[in-house]
Amino acid sequence: MSDTTTVQLALGKQKIVDDLRVLLTDSEEILRLATAVPGEGVDALRERLRTHVDSLQLALGDAQSAAKQRYRVAVDNTDRYVRDNPWQAVGIGAGIGFLLGVLAVR
């Protein structure tokens, strides 16, 4: 049950990151297009949008760094487990292979 929740949270986080990337791309395009529009109100809006885009870029960079770090920790823990328990790892791999084989035959 907790594994399902963890997967759902990971997928939810990935969806948020993807949505933020789209928002960032769209915002940068709006900024590019807004440079041709004159006016004080537009200048203020452009500056606010630039501030938000810069902040979003920083947040995405931080999220990406954190994700890479968690990935590295998971890889290290998996590697350590396999080295400490080679026969259990082989058994788990064989079991997963068997299940995939059964599913592939259907």
C-alpha positions in Angstrom: 0.0 0.0 0.0 2.8 2.5 0.9 4.6 1.6 -2.3 1.6 2.6 -4.4 1.3 5.9 -2.5 5.0 6.5 -3.1 4.6 5.9 -6.8 1.6 8.1 -6.9 3.5 10.9 -5.1 6.4 10.5 -7.5 4.1 10.7 -10.5 2.4 13.7 -9.0 5.7 15.5 -8.5 6.8 14.7 -12.0 3.5 16.1 -13.4 4.0 19.3 -11.4 7.6 19.7 -12.7 6.4 19.1 -16.2 3.6 21.7 -15.8 6.1 24.2 -14.4 8.4 23.6 -17.4 5.5 24.3 -19.8 4.6 27.4 -17.8 8.2 28.6 -17.8 8.4 28.1 -21.6 5.2 30.0 -22.2 6.2 32.8 -19.8 9.5 33.2 -21.6 7.6 33.4 -24.9 5.3 36.0 -23.5 8.2 38.0 -22.3 9.8 37.8 -25.7 6.7 39.0 -27.4 6.0 41.7 -24.9 9.3 43.5 -25.6 7.6 45.0 -28.7 4.7 46.4 -26.8 5.2 49.9 -25.4 3.7 51.4 -22.2 4.4 51.8 -18.5 1.9 49.2 -17.4 3.4 46.7 -19.8 6.9 47.5 -18.5 5.8 46.8 -14.9 4.0 43.6 -16.0 7.1 42.5 -17.9 9.3 43.1 -14.9 7.0 41.1 -12.6 6.8 38.3 -15.1 10.6 38.3 -15.5 10.9 38.0 -11.7 8.5 35.1 -11.6 10.3 33.4 -14.5 13.7 33.7 -12.8 12.3 32.4 -9.5 10.6 29.5 -11.3 13.9 28.6 -13.1 15.7 28.6 -9.7 13.0 26.4 -8.2 13.1 23.9 -11.1 16.9 23.8 -10.8 16.7 23.1 -7.1 14.0 20.4 -7.7 16.2 18.8 -10.3 19.2 18.8 -8.1 17.2 17.2 -5.2 15.8 14.6 -7.6 19.3 13.7 -8.8 20.5 13.4 -5.2 17.6 11.1 -4.2 18.2 9.1 -7.3 21.9 8.7 -6.5 21.1 7.7 -2.9 18.6 5.1 -4.2 21.2 3.7 -6.6 23.8 3.5 -3.9 21.4 1.8 -1.5 20.4 -0.7 -4.2 24.1 -1.4 -5.1 24.9 -1.9 -1.4 22.0 -4.3 -0.9 22.9 -6.3 -4.0 26.5 -6.6 -2.8 25.5 -7.5 0.7 22.8 -10.0 -0.4 23.8 -11.4 -3.8 21.7 -14.5 -3.6 18.6 -12.7 -2.5 19.1 -10.2 -5.4 19.4 -13.1 -7.8 16.2 -14.6 -6.5 14.4 -11.3 -6.7 15.6 -10.8 -10.3 14.6 -14.3 -11.3 11.2 -13.9 -9.7 10.6 -10.6 -11.6 11.9 -12.3 -14.8 9.5 -15.1 -14.3 6.5 -12.8 -13.7 7.4 -10.8 -16.8 7.6 -14.0 -18.8 4.2 -15.1 -17.6 2.7 -11.7 -18.5 4.4 -11.7 -21.9 2.9 -15.1 -22.8 -0.6 -13.9 -22.1 
